[in-house]
Amino acid sequence: MNVTVERVENEATLKITAPAAEVNTGYKKAVQKIADQANIPGFRKGKAPRAIIEMHYGKEAVKQEAFEIVANKAYSEALDQEKLIPVSDPKVEESTFEEGKDMELTIKVTLKPEPELGEYKGLHVEKKEV
């Protein structure tokens, strides 16, 4: 996974690229997740083949579920790798997501501010008598 970060004050733009192998794994997990929840006549729960699931729920449902799985994993790994602490929910600006191809994702997030301390040593305060 390749991550580049562009920071402007407390805003960060993460550009994440995930390999096609992770995308394919995401599709497999998405199909299994939908199959585990689906009640398709003629099949036990979790045993329906992918073609039947896509016929009942549509290819877009499988693609959306796979995108969520892969994007969430990539986002959390990118935050850990770059040691970033977000304070807002991520906003997906651009994404390229297709089965068998690399995923490219651009996410914008607000980060925890880093305070800058001024000169505090050598300050004197007069003590008031009670």
N, C-alpha and C positions, 0 to 999 in steps of 0.2 A: 504494500500500500504506500502510495506517495502522497505527502501532504505538504502544501505550501501555505504560509500564513502571511497576510498583509494586515498590519496593525495601524490604525489611525486613532490615537488617544485610547478610548475605551471600546472602540468598535474593532472587530476582527473579521476578516473574510478568509474562510478556509476553502482551499481548493483541494479536493480529495480525488484521487484516482485509485480505484480498486480493480484488481485483475479479473479477467473473465472467469477464472476458476471460482472465485468467491461469489460472483453473480450466479453462476450455475448452481452452486451449493445453496444459495438463497432461494432459487426457484424450487429446488427439491424440498427444502424446508417449508416453503409456502404451500406447495401441493400437499405435503403431509399434514400440515396444520389445518388446511381446509378440509381434507379428507377425514381427519379425526373429529371435526365438528359437524360435518355434513351427514345428513340422513338421506341417502340415495337408494331408491327401491332396487332390490336385487343384489345389493352389496352390504356387507357388514361395515360398521363404522371403521374408518381408517383403511379399508381395503379397496376402495374404488380407484381405478386407474386414472392417470392424469387426463387422458382424452375425455373421459366421461365427466370429470370434474369441470374441465374447461367448457364442455357442452352445456352443463347445468348452470354454472356460475359465470362463464365468460372468461376469455383470455385476459381481459383487463383486470378482473378481480385477482387472478393469480399474479399478474404483473405488479399490481399495487401492493399486494401482500409481500411479494419478494422484494420490492423496492424498500418497504418499511424495514424488513429484516436486515438487508444489506446496508442501508443507509444508517440505521441506528447503530449497528456494530461499527461501521467505519467512523462515524462521528465520535463515539465514545473512545475508540482507539486513537483518533487524532487528538482529542483533548488530553489523553494520557501521555501520548508521545511528545506533544508540545508543551505540556504542563500548564494548560490554560484553565482558568476557573470562570465559567460562564455565570451570569446573573439573570439572563433572559432565555426564553425559548429560542431555539435556532430557527432561522427563516431560510428555506431553500430558494435560492435565486435562479439557478440553472441546473439542469440535470440531463444526462444522457444515460439511458438505462435500457439495454436490450440484452436478451439472452445470447450468450456466446461472445459478447463483446465487453470490453473494459467499461466500467462505470466511471463517469466524470460528474462530479458534484461540486457545486459552489454554495457554501452556507455562510450566512452573515449572522453574527452573534455579538451581544454586548458582554464585555468582560468585567471582572471585578477590578475596580480602580486601584492603582498602586500609589499610595500617598507618598509625597516627598517631604521629608522633615527639613525644617529650616535650622538655623544655628540656634541651639538651645543651651550649649555649654557656655559658662561664663556669665549667665544672666543673674542679676542680683535683685532681690526684692526686699524692701524695707519691712522689718517686723514691727507691727503696731502693738503698743501696750494696751492691755485691757483695762 
